Amino acid sequence: MRDSDIHTVMKLLEKELETFGLPPVSAMAEEDVVDPFRILVSTIISARTKDEVTGPATERLFALADRPETMRKLPEEKIEKAVYPAGFYRTKAKAIRKAAGELVDRFGSRVPDTIEELLTLPGVGRKTANLVVTLAHNKAGICVDTHVHRITNRWGYVKTKTPHETEQALRAKLPKKHWIAINTILVTHGQNICKPISPLCSRCPVFRCCDRAGVTKSR
């Protein structure tokens, strides 16, 4: 993939969103009133969890507590029950409760808008921090999950071994106008078309631009 193709590719994949829709966390950023706490909690729940589980789990939990002050008071068992069957639901319940307490104690119940501050919260890694910064606060960041890492390497746009390396490579070369959108666009594309094994290349709108690096079998 030529570096100059990125604008065309992003435009075509943005159009693809109309067919498949937004991931649950990204959809929250399109609401009339954006709630950073809801986005933070939903992102924690979403790790290694399918979208069809993340959305309902977030709704169940926020029906019990929707602010850091009330979330910190919920028994851990109730949080576990609400987010189940999300992957690692016990670990996530502990992190959500502790993070809520730290938001109250250290940040006046405000969800931080910097990656550095967010990384100090339980259950928050670079992926979550970048997603909260971009979707909740509309600030520049690049959220790299498995889809972004896989697809940008498959394109040949970057050549990296880890998501962290991919984030740094994209920060160096991806035009800033695409930073916020790239996660939403590539998560949707990766879930539906550019799958980890046997991607649907025959249905891919950006097939002509892709190097198909590492692809041995496709449909």
Secondary structure, 3 states (H helix, E strand, C coil): CCHHHHHHHHHHHHHHHHHHCCCHHHHHCCCCCCCHHHHHHHHHHHCCCCHHHHHHHHHHHHHHCCCHHHHCCCCHHHHHHHHCCCCCHHHHHHHHHHHHHHHHHHHCCCCCCCHHHHCCCCCCCHHHHHHHHHHHCCCCCCCCCHHHHHHHHHHCCCCCCCHHHHHHHHHHHCCHHHHHHHHHHHHHHHHHCCCCCCCCHHHCCCHHHCCCCCCCCCC
